[in-house]
């Protein structure tokens, strides 16, 4: 018969360590958070053998009084909170008082600290949880925590650790998360006597820290985010879809400075990117959400990596709209980077002049009027504006420049102040049509264009049933589909913007969607997917010849269209090649 007994404190600490200190990286995270809570402006991390042999964190924070050193290594001893009310509004990264005791229970630990104004530091040590008495020690202001031989007394746990390289990779990731969260703090990381990171304080320029950690390529491919509403603020950097990743390895979301993995926030971000991200690619971002600490519960997971919001729906809406707005910048509407003089996008060095545009005979000789026909009245102002040749001395060259020709009926070649711009005309036109369809649909109903001669086509019984059942929904979408017989349908009207598209294919695709999800759900949850399908079938196809004015009209429309850098499937719609890059290709000046 089993006997109920109270577990000894040492065993309790080892059990707790199994949750809090899962691997060396867990200890790195906890110790870095303690240093940040202590007000440190410089933090140094030293590791050996992936943190298993040695894990040391030194900071210049406020330090610990000598008479509290032993208490700091006691479970559930903390200076962060004292009451339930303080727990419900906790703003510090740590608050449970478990980390140091847990690390001390599974390592040979030394804690040395000195407060400002004191003549010397003090040191206390623990081996497997057994504490020594404090003793004097030389130490600058701040605290050092040194843990050696992690899991030396729990061999079963140590067997579950991976290779040294893997454990260091996890420690490095914990370090990066902390470094990104506080650009005002200097960080350094040493592993096996080799320096891996040395990050100076970035002060009021968090973008500098983000670029240092994630790379200049990420910074160059990102847009700034900074939105405030109703006591909430979302700021940081979000990469454009062209920088998307095959894994979620460049996603950093912070809530009141704490790195989190939250399903609600992840869904809001995914929804903001849904329109512009290709297939199974993942976005890259560093985002900081700030709100009243009372509005978020951080005490829901042993590692504090998950949170729960008091008003999750409001947080989801705010994050989605803030990020969606930042990603929807048009080329015309982009602002210059901070601390740089305002200038047109893609502007050249001052000494370079922009030559007069010349028409090149690259399959652009015929004047078909295709672009005007496709867009009709909606595109007329932009198209008319672009018909004239640019003046010899162009005061301000548009971001995408002016068309010089068409390549293989697929790509538009244009020149701007920086060099060459190559545009996938179908991808670009598809995005322009898509955004116009969304704007028109938000006005309740898409304008319809009756066909002079209805287009009939054979249909199966499911398509006929869908046409009858969802007639009202089809009219909202600008389509009128009539039943001719049990096995045939006729399209009598199409959306005005798509009147020159493939009418039968468009009708079949929409009927297929309606059969699959139903009209009410389609218009709510599937609205963007449906309009994207319509835009794809209504856009200019490859191998079609455009005139130079038509190409320029498309370029101007792209500059004024949100998310014009990607088609509806997330593929890039244009690339730029600078003159400097072209010079290197042709080895000019070498």
N, C-alpha and C positions, 0 to 999 in steps of 0.2 A: 504494500500500500504506500502510495507516494505521500511525502510530508511537505507541506507548504512552509517555506522558509524565506526570510528576507535575504536577498543577494548581497554579498559584500560590495562596498563602494568601488573597489578596484575592478571587479567583474562588471558592475553596472557601467563604468566608464569605458571598458573595452567593448561592451555591447553597443553603447552610444557611438563609439568611434567607428563601428562598422557602418553606421548611417552617415555620419558627418565627414569622416575621412576615408572615403571609398578608395582613393588612390593618392599618390603624392600631389597631383594637381588640385585635389580637394583641399589639402592643407595650404597650398600656395594661395588659393582663392580666399580662404578664411583669414590667413595672416595679412594678405594685402588689404582686405576690407578693414581689419583692425587698424592698420597703419593709416588708412584714409580717414577712418573715424577719429583717430588721434590728432588729426590736423597736420599730417606730414606734408611737406612740399618736395621731399626727395626720398625715394624708396629704392633700395638695392636688393636684388634677389640673387642668391648664389646657390647653385645646384651641383651635385655630383651623382653620377650614375642615374640620371633621370629623376633625381630627388629622393631616391631610396637611401643612398649612402649618406647624403647631406642635403638638408633643406634649410636655408638661412634667409631671413628677411630682416633688413635693417632700415630704420626710418629716423627722421629728425622731428618726430611729433612731440606731443606734450610730455610723454614719459609717464611712468607709474611710480607713486610714492613707495619707499622701501617697505613700509608696513603693510602694503597691499600686494606685494609681489606674490606671496604664497596664495593669497586669496584669488589672484588672477588665474591661478592654475586649478582652482576648485570649481567643480561642476555647478552650473546655475548661479555663478557669481558674475555680475555685470554692472557696469556704470551707466548703461544706456537707458534702462527703464526701471521703474519701481512700482508702477500701478497698472491696472488693466486699462485705464484711460490713456496712459502713455503708450501702451502696447498698440492700442487702436489707432494711434497717430504717429507711430514710430517713423522717424526720418533717417535714422542711422542705418548703416549696412548690416551691422551685427546687433544683436539684442538678447540672444538666448543664454549667453554665457556657457556654451558647450564646446566651442572649438578648441580653445587652449587645453582644457581638461582632456578632451578626446585625443588630441595629438600627444599630450604627455603620457597618456595611458598606453600608447603603442610605440613609443620611441624613447631615446635618451635625449632629453630636452634641457636646454639652458635658456633662461630668460634673464637678460641684463637690461637695465634701464637707468636713466638719469633725467631728472626733471630740471627745467631751467632754473638757474640760480643756485643749484646745489653744487657742492665742491667735488663730489664724486658720485659714481654710479653704484648700483647694487645688483647682486646676481643671486638667483635661486635656480636650483637644478632639480630635475625629476627623472627617475629611471623606472619605466614601467608603472608610473603613477606615484612612487614613493618620493616625497618632497624633502629637500634639504632646507636648512635655515638660511636666511639671507646673509650675504657676506659682501664686503666692499669689492668693487671692481672698477678698473679704468674704463670709461665709456663716454663718448660725446653725448650731447643732449639728444634724447630720443630713446628708442627701444630696439634691441636685437633679440630675435628668437631663433635659436639654432636647434634643429631636430636631426639627430643622427640615427642611422640604422632603423629606419621606419619598419614597423611590424616585426621587430626582432623577437618579441615575445608572443607573437601570434603567427606562427609559421604557416598555418593553413591559409590565412589571409594573404600572406606574402606569395604563396604559390599561385595565386590568381592574378598577380601582376604580369604585365606583358613585358616585351623587350625594353631595354633601356631607351632605344630610339622612340618607341611608342609612348612610354611614360613621359619622356621629355616633351614630345609633341603635345601631349595633353597639358603639361605645365606651361608650355609656351602659349597655348591658346588661352589659358587662364590669365596669364600675364598680359596678353594682347587685349583681352576684355577689360581688364582694370585700366590699362594705359589709355584705351579709347574713352573710357568713362570720365577721366580727369585730365584734360590737356594742360591744366594749370599745375600739375605735379610732374616732376622729373622722375623717370624710371630707368633702371638699368637691369640687365639680366646676364649672368655669367654661368656657363655650364661647362664643367670639366676644364676649368681655367681658361675657357674661350669666351670672349664677349659676343653675345648674340644681339643684344639691343642696348642702345644708349640714346634715350629719348629726352632731350632737354625740355624745359617748360615751354609750352606754346602760348601761355598767357591768354589773351583775348582772341586768339586765332585757332579755334578748334579744328578748322579745315586743314591746318598745317599738321596737326597730330594725326588726323585721319589719313592724310596723304602719306605720312611717314610710316604708318602701320600697314595700310592696305595698298600703298603704292601710288605713284603719280598717274598710272594708267586709270585706276579707279577714280581718282580725283578729277581727271580730265573728262571722264565719261559720265560724270554725275551732275545732278542739278541740286541746288540748295533748297532746303525745305525749312520754312519758318512761318507757322500759322498759330494764331491765338484765338480763343473763343471760350466764353463761359468758364473762365478759370482754368482752362487747359492750354497747354502749349506743346506743339510738336515741331522739333527742329532737328537739323542734321543734314545728311547728304544721301541721296538715292541715285543709283546708277541708272542710266538710260538702258533700254532693252538690249542695245547692241553689246553691252558688257555682261549680259546674262551668263549664268554659270550652269554647269552640269550637276552641281551639288549645292547644298545650303551652307557652303563654307565661308561665305562673305556676308552673313546676315547678323547684325548686331542691333538689338533693340533694348533700350534702357528705360526703366520706369523710375523716376526720381533718382536717377543715377545708378540704379541696380540693374545688372544684366538679367534678362528674363527670357524664357521660352514660353510664350503664352499662345494658346490656340486662337483666342479671340483676336489678338493683335495680328497673328500670322494670317488669319483669314481676311482681315481688313486690308493688309498689304497685298495679299494675293488678288483680291478683288480690284484693287487700284491698278495692278499690272495686267489684269486678265485680258484686256483689250489689245495689248501691245507686246505680249511676251510669246515667244515662239514655242509651241509644243510643250515639252516637259522641262524646259529651261527654268532656272530659278533666279530671282532678282538678287541684286547685291545692294546693301544699304547699311548706314549707321544712323539710327534714329533715336531721339531722346524725347520721351513723353514726360511732361511735368504736370502735376496736379496736386491738389490738397492731399496730404498723407492719409487723412481720414477717409478718402474716397477709394482706397485700395488696401486690401488685406495681404500682407506679405508673409504671414505666418501660416502657410498652407502646405509647405513642403520642407523636409529636413534640410535640404541644401538651399532653400529660399530662392530657387530658380523659377518657381511658378508663383503667380499672384492671382488674386480674385478681385474684380472691380465691383464697387457698390452699384454702379449704373453701367453695366457692360454695353448696352445698346447705344448709349450716348457716346461712349468711348469709341466704339466701332465706327459709328457715323463720322465722328470727328477725324479719326485717323484716316479713314478712307477718303473723305473729301479733301483733307489737307494734302495728302500724298497725290491724289488724283489731280488736284489743281497744279501741283508742282510739275508733274510729269506731262501735263497738257500744254506746257508753254509752246508758243509758236516761235518760228525762227525770227519773225519780225518783233515779237514781244520779249525776247530774251534780254535780260539786263547784263551789263558787264560784270565780271568778277569783282569782289570787294577789293578796295585799296588799289584799284587800277583806274586810269582815266577812261571816261566813257568814250566808246568808239563803235562804229558799225561792226557787226559780227563779221568775222573772217577778213578784217581790214589788214592791209599790208604794211611793211615798214614805210616810213615817211618818204624815202627816196624813190620808191617804185611808183610809176605812173600806170594807169589802166588804159590799154589801147582801145581804139575804136573797134566795135564788133564788126566782123566780116562774116558773110554767109558762106559756109563751106558746102560744096556739093556732095554731102553725105546722105543721100536718100531723103532730102528735104525739099525737093524742087516742086512737087505737086501741091497745089493749094486745094485740099479736099474739104476744108471746113469741118473736119471731124470733131475737134474739141468743142466748137460752138454747137454742133448738132447734139453731142452727148450731154452737154450741160444746159442747153437752152437758155432761158431768161436768167436763171440763177447765176450763170457764169459770165454773162455778157459784160458787166463792168470790168472785171479783171481781165477778160480776154481782150476787150477793146483797148484797155490801157497798155497791153503788152504788144499790140500789133506794130506800133511804130518802132523804128530802129532807135537805139539809145543815142543820145548826142555824142559828139566827138569828145567832149570833156564832161564826163559823167561825175557829178558832184558826189553822189553816194551810190555805190554799186550795191544792189540787193544781195542778201546773204548767199543765195544760190546762183547769182550772176545772170548771164544771158546765154541763151542757147547758141551753139555754133554748128550743130548738126545732130544726126541720128545714126546710130550704129546698128546694123543688121535688123533694123525695125524693132529693136528691144530696148536699147539704152539711149537716153538723151545725153549728149555731151555739152557741157556749159563751162564758161570761164567766169570766175569771180576775181576779186582782188588778190586772193592767195594762190590761185592756180586753177586746177581742173576739177569740175564736179561731174560725177557720173550718176545718172538717175535711172532706176528701173521704172520705165514709164507706167507699166501695169500696176506695180506695187504702189507707186505714188498716187496714181489716179484712183486706185481702189480705196486708199485712205481718205482722199478728198471726198469721194462719193459717199463713203461710209459716214463721215462726220456730218455731211449735209443731210443724209437720210436721218441720222439721229436727231438733228436739230428740227427737221420737219416733222418727225414722228412725235417729238415732244409737244408739238403744236396740235396734237390729238389725231390728225389724219394726214397721210401723205397725199399730195396733190396727184390726181389721176389724169392720164392722157388717153382719151378714147381712141381706139384704133379704127381707121377708116375701113379696113377689112379685117374682121375678127379672124384670129388664128385658131384653127381647130386642130385637135390631136387625139389619138387613141388613148384611152385611159382604162385602168382596171377598176373594179367595183369599189375598192377601198378609196381610190382617188376621187371617184364620183361621190361617194358618201361624204368624204371630207369636204369637198366643194360645197355640198348642200348644207352640211352641219355648221360650217364655219364661214358662211357667206359674209356675215357682219365683220368678222375679223379680217377677212380678205379685203373688204372695202376700206377698213382703217389703214391697211397697208398699201392702198392705191391700186389694188387688183380687182377686176371684175371677171369672175370665171363662171360661165353658164354651162348648164348640163344640156347637151344635145341629144344624148341617148344613154342607155345604161352602160355603154362602152366608149363614150366619147365626150370630150369637153371642148369649150371654146373660150379663148381669152379675148374679152372685149375692151378691156382697159388695163393699162399698166402704170406704175409710178412714172410721173412725168420725167424724172431724172434718168429713168432707165428705159425710155421708149425705144432706144436703138439697140438694146441688149438682146440676148437670146430669150425670147418670150416663153417658149415652151419649156426650156430647161428651168427658167426662173419659176414658172408656175408649178412644175413637178417638185422642185426642191422645197417650196413653201408648203405644198400639200403634204409632203413627206414629214416635215417638221410638225405640222398641225396634227397629223395622225399619231405621232410619237408622244407628244406631251400635252396636247389639248390647247385650246385657244387662250383661256384665262391664264394658265401657268406660263404659256409661251410669251404672252405680252408682258408678264411681270419678270419672270426669271430668265427667259430666253431671248429677251428683246434684242440684246446686242448681237448674239449669235445669228439670229434671223436676219437682222439688217446687214451684218457682215456678208452673209450668203448672197443677199440681194445686191450688195455693192460689188461683189466679185463678178457676178454675172452681168453687171451693167457697166463695167469698166472697160477702158480701151484695151484691146488684146495685143499680144505681141505680133510682130510682123506688119503692123499697120504703119503707114507712112504719115508723118505729121509735118506740117509746115513749120518754119521757124517761128512765126507769130503764135501758132498753136502750142509749140513747145514752151515759149516764154510765158504764155497764159497759164500753163500747167505749173511752171516754176513759181509764178506769183501766187497761185492758189495754194501751193504747198507751204509757202512762207506764212500764209495767213491761217493755216489749218492746224488744229491741235494734233499732237502726236504724229506729225507728218514724217518723222524719221523712220517709221515702221508701217508696213501694210497691216491689214486686219489679222493676219496670222503671225505677226511678230517678226517677219523678215525685214531686214533693213531696206529702205526705199532709195537711199542715196549714199554715196561715199565721196569724200574729197581727197584730192592728192595735191599737196602744196608744190609750188615751184621748187622749193628746196629739195623735196623728195624726188621730183623729176630730175633735178640737177644731179643728185646722187646716182640715180639710175643710169644716166648718160655720162657719168664720171666727169661732169663739167667742173673745171677748177682743180682737178686732181693731177 
